[in-house]
Amino acid sequence: MRQLVPIPVGESAEGTDLAARLRPRFAQPVILVDPDDPVIGGPRCLVPVCDRLAVIFAKCSAHHRRWIDDGRPDDVDAWAATAPANRRWLQQPPKCAIGICRRSRREHGLCHSHAHRWHRQGRPDLPGWITDGGGPPLPAGPGCSFPECGLEAEGEARLCVHHRNRWVRADRPPLEPWLLGCATFGQDRFDLRALPEPMRLEIAYAIQCRVDERRTITRPHSIRRLLRALPGAGVGSLLDRGPEEWTSYLGFSSERGHIERRFLLDAIGYLRDVVEGVGWDAEFPRDVWLLRRLGFPGRDARFRFTGIEPLWLRELTKRWARWRLSTGIAVATVGADIRAITLFAQSFPVLRHGPEALTRQVIEVHLAHLAERFPNPKSRTGQLSSLAGLLRATRQHGWEPRLAPQVDLFPEDYPRLMRGAPRALPEAVMAQLEHPDNLARFADPCGRLLARILMNTGLRVGDGSKLPLDCVVRDGQGAPYLRYTNHKMRRDAFVPIDTDLAEAIAAQQQAAIAEFDDPAFLLPRSNRNPEGKVAFSTATFRGQLREWLRICDIRDEHGRPVHATPHQWRHTFGTRLINNEVPQETVRRLLDHDSHAMTAHYARLSDTTIRQQWERARKVNIVGEQLAADTGPLADAVWMKNNLARAKMALPNGYCALPLQQKCEFANACLTCPVFVTTAEFLPQHRRQLEQTQTLIAQADHNGHQRLAEMNRTVERNLLAIINGLTVQGGCCSTEGVCACPRTEDPNAC
């Protein structure tokens, strides 16, 4: 990086404040671009000796033009390997032919002074005169101020003759800015020299803020047209005009200029943050809150309290909203509460008289208004819940002592909610959605994988889109589980998945690592995410889902186009489990619900009893080895997986611990299967099978069927090992190590 000449910053109050906020890198009129910067940098030019960014077909603009001038050779890599660097502007000017002279060449290969001396001496033989040294040495002078120039300066401009002529041809601009522009010529840069003060500092501050946010890629060529248009606006600051005036002046529209327009609006927002302040102390007194100033994501997300005209109610609502946000309530939920209180305030102008005007009668009139305006009971319940929450918090924290204590909403005030129709998708529709050919037509690989995850696990779309990169864990049997964060309940959870989905997730993990050095999420956002620290957008996925359904022409059993939502897959997942006779408590845990109905309560009690018996039981495999109990963070998930397996793969003499949806290579030969597990409750079946096996062995030996006898001896050995493992140290033993008698009341009766 070349040494740049510092330029004094503005002297105005605003300029001085911005100058203090700017780091030295951004305080210069020409901001150089580091290609490795994830925001303002990017891929380098294909030419190895070029450090500029690739903007056209993997080449910088200069080398792209040179490639066109060379006839557009087909072998671009071979052409790039021999292409020269863009260095003509900074090439060393020719010097005087006299070896010890460091002045610019003028005529006859000599500098001006040596040429004058040669003429005065009668123009002797030039080569010999140069060889003799051209007479006594000239007095040494200061070096040229032009970057990387090794010649001496001549004249008051402190430039060599060559560079002084170039400066004169440029109409003698201010010297130091001109030198700075020359030093950075041919490099990727934000050239702010033409902007007036303090606008130059404002644009530089906006670039610095974008670099710090590390969200939106901002390369020099993307806002070059904006930087050229701003000096002609006739104003010195971006804040001298509003966003609408700037949009009109610059001719921006949604189709053209959207990158420059977004940058300009962001710059105005950054400046207003400086002027107006950020944080709760600055934002709380305002009637419109910009949530980004409070640390919440979103450029333009805001809360408006202007519609609440009673000032006492407005202050209560603001205080309630601040408290709700500080406890972790979602921004969307708090916004809905504010809108509900705004509607309530606008319906009753009498509330301007003070808290005493809020009576039970006002509440009852509001109930009647809501019944007329919101016929849907669920929507009406949301409006009432917001008002009830505000009243409850006001009394709980003592925010408004003048509010009458009897002013409240009671359970009888809420409408009776009707049980809605099932939201699960029909199997005819799911068969189309799960078909591999249709899944392959999902354009975005991230969206395709998210659709598979939602269909196979029942996750909410917000939880599925924010899966961490290392979201797959395995238990002791090697079965995969999906680890995710239940954002609604604010806790981590596990759900068993099949091996095919685990392999698809592993492939996406490799793709994410290849695209980003250290991604935070399994499905990183494709734009405005240079470092992979932002998750896949649910709004983007919903749009992709609608397009996918249209392309695949998914239709229901009546031939009508299907409109499916991501949450319907959650209902479908739960419905399928219930139809497969999976215990309702297991379904509740798989869906990670926080509450359940009375039937689920009884299912939980029954399921807990079974689990306790399972955990207390002595579990052995086919060789009689005792298995360790399932403990740790995966214990609940392993139990759910085993419950699903028991509901789908019931065995008369034990349980199958095979991972879900993995093919069994042993068919019904469970006694030779390495993932077979059994407990003492199946001892009678094992003993009966042992008797039958020994009878078969005796008959095979008698008939000379050695192969059949050998096969059954393997089963006999495993049965003896299983019975021995379940009886020895288990309360029933004999001298031979195998108890063939039924259990009695006396464990020592053997």
N, C-alpha and C positions, 0 to 999 in steps of 0.2 A: 504494500500500500504506500502510495507516494505521500510525502509530507505536504500538507495543505496549509495555506496561509490563513490564519484566523481573521474573521471579519467582525467588527464591533456590532453588537446587537442594538435593538431599538432603545430609545430613551424614554418612551411614554410609560405611564404607570402600568398599563396592561402589558406592554412589551417587556418591561422589566420583570414582571411577575412570570410571564411565559419563559423569558430567558433563564430565570432561575430554575424552572422546571425542566428545561431542555438539557439533555446530556451533550457533551462535546461533539459526539458523532452527528447529532441532529441540529446543532447550533450553526452549522455552516450553510452558506447560501447554496452550495452544491453538495447534496447528500449522496455519498457513494454507496453502492449496493454490494453487500457481501453475498455471493451466490449461494452460500451455505445457510443463509437466513431462511427459515421456513415461511416467512410472510412476504418479505420483499425480494427474496432470492428465488432460485429455481434451478432447473437443469441447465448445465453449461452447454455452450456451443459445441457442435460436433467436431470442429477443428481443434486438435489437441493444444495448439499454441495460443488459443483464444480463451480469455477469461469471461467473456460476455455471456449473458443469458440467451438460451435458445428460445426464439419467439416464432420462427417460421420453419416448419419441417426440420426441427432439431438443429437449426442454425440461427445465429444472430442475424440481424437485418443486413449488416455489411457483408458478411460472408454469403448470405443468400443472394445478394445482388452480384457478388463476384462469381458465384456458381452459375447464375444465369448468363453472365458475360462470357463464361468459359464454355458455353454451349450446352448446359444442363447435362453433364456426363452421368451415365447410368450408374456407374460404380461410385456412389457418393463417398463411401468409406475410403476408397483409394484416393479420390480427389481431396478429401479432407486431410489425409495424412501428409500431403505435399503443399497444402494451401498456406500462405504466409500469414503472419499476424497483422492486425490493423494498427500499424505503428508509424505510418508515413508522417503524420502530424508531428510526432516527437522524434523524428530522425535527426541525428547530429548534423548541423549545417557545416558546409565545407570551411576549412580554416586556411590560413595563409600558408603558402608553400615553404616559407622559412621554418625550419624545424622547431626553433625555440620560441616562435611567435604564437600567441593564443588569440589572435584577432580574426575576424571574419574575412573570407576571401572576397575581393571586389573585382579586380581586373588583372589579366595576365597571370592569374593564379596567386596574386599577392593581395595583402590587405591594403587599405588606403594609404597608410603611412609608408609602407615599404614600396608601394607602387610610385608614390611621390618621390621617394629617395632614389629609386632606380631611374626615373625620368631626369632628375637633377644631375645624376652622374653620367648622362649622355647615352642612356639605354645600352649598356654593355651587353655582352653575351649573357642571355638570361639564365640558361642552365648553369653556367659556371658561376655567375654572380650569386645564384641561390645556393650553390654548393659551398661557396666561400662564406655564407652566413648572412649576406645582405648588409654588412656593416655592423656597427655597434648595436647591442640589444636595445629595444625600445623600453621605455619605463613601464613597469608592471602596473596594471590597474585592477579594480574590483571585478569579480566574476559577474557574468550575466545573470539577471534575476529569473530568466525563464527556466522552468523545471528541467533538470538533467542536461543543461547546456554547459559545456566545459570551456566556453570562450569568455574573453574579457568584455566587460561593458564599455561602451563608448557613448559619451554624452550624458545629459541629465536624466534621461529615461531609465538609466541603469540597465540597459539592454545592449546586447551585441548588435552590430549593424543588421544582420539577417533578421533577428527577431524584432528589432525596432521598425524595420520596413513592414513587417507583418502587422505590427501594432498600428502603424500609420494607415495601412490599407483598411484596417477595421474602424477607421474614423476616430482614433485616439480615445477609446473608452477609458473609464477609471482603471488605473493600472492593476491594482491588486485583484479586483473581481475578474478582470480579463485574464490575469495569470492563473487564477483558480480554474477558470473555464478551460484554459489551454491544458492545464495539468490533468484534468479529468476527461479531456476529449477522447472519444472512442470507448469510454467505459459506461457501464450501466449506472445511471445516476438520476436523482431528482434535481433538476436545475430550477432553483427558486430565485435566481438573480433578478428576473424581470418583475417580480412582485413587489408592491410597495410595503412599507412598514406600517402597521405590525402584521399585515397579511402574511408576509413571509414566515414570521414566527408561528403564526396560527396554523399554516399548512404543515410546517415542520413538526409542530406539536401533535397534529393529527396523525402524521406518519409514525411518530414515536408511540402514540397510544395504540395504534393498530399493531405495531410490532410487539408491544407489551401484552396485548390481549391474545395474540397468537391464534386468531380466528380466521380473519378474512385476508386472502392473498392480495397484496397490493404491489404490483410490479410497475416500474416507471412507465412502460409503454401504455398501461391501462388508464392512466390519468394524465397523459401528456397533453391531450386536447384541452382538458380542463385548465391546466396550468398556463396554457397559451391564451385562453380566453379571459382569465380573471383580471389581468392588468388593464384591460379596456373597459372594465365596469365603472370606473370613475369613483370608486370608494376605496378607503384604506384598510377596512376591516371586514371580515365575513359577517360580523354581527350588525353591520350597517344596513343590511337587508334581511328580510325574512326568507324562510325556505321557499315559499311560493314565488316570491319575487326573483330569487336566484334561478329557480326552475324555469320561469318564463323567460328570463334574460338569456339563459344559456341554451334554450330550446330543447330541454331534456324531455323525454317521454318514456313510456314503459317499454317501447320497442328499441329506442336508440338513446344512448347515453346513460343507461341505467347504472353502469359501474361508476362513472364519474359522479352521477347524482347521489348514489349511495355514499360515496366517499365524502362529498360536500355536506350531506346531511349529518353524517357522523362527525365531521369536523366541527360543525356548528354545535352539535350536542356536547362534544368535549369542551368547547369553549364556554358554553353555558354552565357546565359543571364547575369550571374554574371560577366563573363569576358568581354563581349562585351557591356553590358549596355542595357537598355530598355528605351522606350519613344521616342518621336519625335527627340529630340536632338541627340540621339545616332543612331536612325534608318534612319533618312532622308538622311544622306550622303551616305548610302550604296546603291548598285545597286540591291539588293534583299532584300525586306522588309518581315520580319516575322510578320504577322498581330497580332499574340498573344502578341508580344512585344508592340503593339500599343493599346492593350485593346480590340481587336476583337476576337470572339470565333474561335476555330479551332486550332488543334495542329500544323498542317503543312501548313496551308493556307499562301500563300506568293504572292507578286507581284514581277515580274522580269522585270527589265528595261535594262538588258544586251543586248537585241537584238536591242536596239536603239543606233546605233553607233555614229551618230552626237551628240557630247556632249551637244551642246546648246539645241537641241531638247529633249535630255534625261532629262536635268534639267528642261525644261519647262513642260514636261510630269509629272515629279515627283512633281513639284510645283502644277500643275493642279490636280493631284490625291490627294495630301494632302488637298487641298482646298475642293474638292468634298467630301471626307470622312468627313471632319469637318462640312459640311452642312447637313450631314445625308443621303447622297446618298448610296444606297446599295453597299456592297462590290462586289457582282457579277457584278453589272453595271459598277463600276469603273474598275474591272478586264477586262471586255469586251472592254472598251475604251482603256486601255493600249495595249491590243492585236491589236486593229485596228491601233493605232499609230505605233506600232512595224512593222506591215506589210507595212505601208506607208514608214517608214524610210528604210526598207530593199529593197524597190523597187527603191529607188533613191539614189545611192551612192554620187551623186553630192551635196547632202545636207550637206556633211562634210565640205564644204567650208564656211558655215556660213548661217545665216538667209537670206542674200541677194540672196542665190541660190534658195529659195522657191519663185517661180513666179506663175502667173496664168497659164502659159503653163504647169508647173509641175502638177498643179491641174487637168488640162484637160487630160494629159496623164494618171494620176491616175484614172480618171473616166473611160477611155477606158480599163485599166487593170482590174478594178473591174467588168466592164460589162462582161469581158471574164471569170474571175475567179468565180464570183458569179452570175450565171444566175437568181437566185431567187431575184426579186426586193426587197423583204423585207430584205433579208440578206445584199444586197448592200446598202440599206437605212441606216441600222445600222452602217456600216463602214463609210459612209459619215457623219452621225450625230456625230460620235465621233471626226472626224477631224474638223468638223465645230465648235463643242463645244470647242475644244482646241484653235482654232484661235480666236473665239469670246471672251473667257476668257482672252487670252493674250492681246488683244487690250483693253478690258474693264479695266484690272488692270494695264496696262502698264508694263508687265513683260519683253517684248523684243522690245525696240524702233526701232531696225534695221529691223524689219519685215515690208514689204511694206503694206500700208493700203489697196491696191486694191486686195490683196490676200485673197480670201474669196470664200465661196460656196453660190450659189444663188438658189432660189426655182426651177429654171429651170434645175439645175444640178441633182436633185433627180429623180429617175425613177418613173414612174406612177404605183401605186400599183393597182393590179387587185383585185376586190372584190372576196374573197375566198368563197368556198362552205359552206353551213350551217354546223356548227359543233354540232348541237343538235343531241342527240341520238334518233333513232326511238322509237316510243311508244312500238313496239313489244319487243325491247331490254329493255326499262325501266320497262316494266311489269315483265320481268324476274329478273332484278336487285332489284326491290322493293318487290318481293315475300318474305313473311316471312320465308318460308323454305330455300330459298337461303341465306337470310341474316343470318339465324342461323348457316350456314356453314362457316361464316367468323371466322377464328380461334381466332384472338385477339379481346377481347371485346372492347378495345379502338379503334381499326381500324373499327370495325363494327359500333360503335356509330358515328365515324367521317364520315363514308360513308353515314349514314342516315342524318347527319347534312348537308353535302354538297348537297345531293339530294333534301332536303326539303327547303333549304334556299338560295342556289346559292352562298355560300361563296367561296372565294379562299381557296385552300388547306392550304396555309400558315397561313391565318387568322383563319381557323377552328382548326388547330392543336394547336394554341396558345390561345385558349379561356381561360379566367380566371376561377377560381373555381366557383365564384358567378356570372355566366354569364346569369342567367335567372332573369328577372324583370317582374312585372305585373302592368297593368294599373288599373284604378278605377273600371273597370268591371271584373277584375280578369283574363283578357286575358294575356297569357305569351308572352314575347318577348326575343329574344336572343341579348344580348349586347356583341359586339365584337369590336376589334380595326382593322380598315382598315389600314394596314401597308403601303399599296401603297400610299394612300392619307394622311396618318398620322393623323387620326382622329377616334373618337369613333362613332359607328353607331348602329342602332337597326333594327331588322327584326322580324316580327311576326312569331310565330311557333304554331303548333297544340299541344294539350294537351298530346297526346301520346309521342311526342318527348320530351316535358317538363318532363314527368315522367321518360323517359329513362335517361335524363340528371341528374335528381335528384338521380337515382340509382347509376350512375357513380360517382356523388359527394360523396356519402356515401362510395363507394368502394375506392376512392382516399384517403379519410380521414382515412379509416381503414388501408391502406397500408403505408401512410405517416402521420406524426403528423400534419404538416402544409403545405400541397401542395400548390403551387402557380398556378397550371394550372388544368383545368378539365381533361385533358388527359396527365398525366405526362409520361415521358420517362421511359421505363422499366429497362434499364441498364445504368450504369455510372450516376446514379441519386439517391444517397442515401437519399437525403432530399426532393425529389419531386420538386426541383426548376428549372428543365429543362423540356421543353415542348416535346411532342411527335414529332418524326422525320418525316418530309414529305418524305424523301427517304425511310424510313422503311415502311410507308403507301403505297407508290407506289409499292414496292415489294410485300406487302401483297395483294394489289389490283390485280396485275397480277396473283398471285397464286390463289386468289379467283375466278377470271374469268375462270381459267383453271379447277379448281375443279368443279365448277357449270356448266361448259360446256355451257357458254352463247353464243348464236348464233343469227345472224341477220335473216331477213326474207328470205334470200337466202341460209340459212344453213351454212354460213361461221362463223368461230370463231370471236368473237368480241374483238377488242382491244380498250378499253375505257380508257380515262385519267380523272383525277379529274376535270380538267377545263371544260370538255365537259358537266358535270352536271350543271355547271353555265350557259352555253349556253342553255341547255335543260330547266332549270328553267325559264329563260327569255322568251324562245319561248313559253312555256306553258302559261305564263301569257298573252302574246300578243294574243295567240289563244283564250284565255278566255275573250278577249275584255277588259282587264285591261288597263287603260290609260297609254300611253307611259311614261309620266312623273312619274307616280307611279312606273313603272318598273325601270326607271332610279334611283329613290331613293332607291328602294329595293336592287338593285345591287350596289348602292352607287358609280355610275359613276360620274366623275367630269365634263363631257361635253356631248353634244348630238347634233344630226343633226337638220336641220331646222324643220322637222316635230315634233321632241321632243320639240323644242322651242315653237311652237304653242300649243302643248299639255300642256306645263308648264303654259302658259298664261291662257288657259281655265281651267286647274285644279286649279290654284291659285284663279281665280274668284269664282269657286264653293266653294272652301274652305273658302274664305272670307265670302261668304253668309252663309255657315254653321256655322262659328264662330259667325257671327252677329245674326243668327236666335235664336229665343227663343225655346229651345228644352225641351220637357216635356215627361214624361213616361205615363203609363196607368192610373195613379191616378192623373195626372195633375201637378205633382211636377216638378219644373224646375231643369234641369241638369246643373252642373257646366261645364264651358268650359274646353277643354283639354289644359293644359299648362304644362310647365316644360320640362325636357329633353325627355320625351316620347311623346310629342305632335305630332311630325312628324311621329313617328312610329304608333301612334294611328290613325292618319289620313290615313296612308297607309293601315292599317288593315280595316278601314271603307270603303276605296275605293275598296279594294278587295271584301268586303262583298256586296257592292252595285253592283259590276259587276257580282256577282254570285247569289245574293239573293235579287232581286229587288222586292219591295212591292209597291202597288198602293197608300198607304196612310202614308208611313213613311220609316224608316230604321231599320234594325236589327243590334243590337250591340253585338250579340252573338260572342264569340271567334271563330276563324277560325276552321273549321272541327270538331266542337262540335255539337252533335246531338240535335235537337230541340224537347222538350217534348210537345210542344203546337201545332204542325202541323201548320194549317192555322189560328188558333185562336189567332191572334197577339194581339187582344185587351185585352186578359187576360194573355199576356206573360210579365214577369217582365223585360225583356231586350228590349222591344219595345220602340222606340224613334221616335218622329214626330215633325214637325215644322208647322209654320203658312201657308206655301204654300199648305198644304193638307187640309185646312179648308173646302173647297167646298165638298171634298169627305167625310169628317167626318159628315157634315150636311146632305148630302144625305143619308148616312148610318144611321144617327139618325132618319130621317123620316121613312126609311124602317123598322127600329127596332121597333119604336113606333107603326107602323101599325101592325107588327107581334104580338106585345104584346096585342093590342086591339083584334085582331082576336083570339088569344089564350085564353084571358079572356072570350070572347063571347062563345067559343066552350068548355070551361071548361078544357083546357089543361094547368093545373097549372105548370107542370114541364117545358114545353116549355116556358111559360111566365116568370118563374123565371130565366131560363138561359138567356133569352133576356134582362131581367131587369139588369143583371150584365153587359152586353154589353152597355145598355143604360146609366147606371151610369158612366161607364168608358168614354163613348163618351161625356157625359155632362162635366165630369171633364177635359177631354182633351180640349174641345172647350172653357171651362171657363179659363183653364190655358193659352191657346193661345190668348185669346181675352182680358181678364182683364189685365190691365197694359200693353197692347200691342197696344193701339191706337184704340180699338173698344170695347165698353162696353154698357150695358143696365141695367135697374133697376133690372132685374131678374138675372143679372150676366152672361147671355148667349145671344149672339147676333145671331138672326136667319135671319137677313137680309144680302144681299150681300154688300160688301164694296162700299162706295161711295167716291166721292172726298172730302166730308166734314167728318172728323172723328167723329164730334159731332152730326151728323145727326140723330143718334138714339134718 
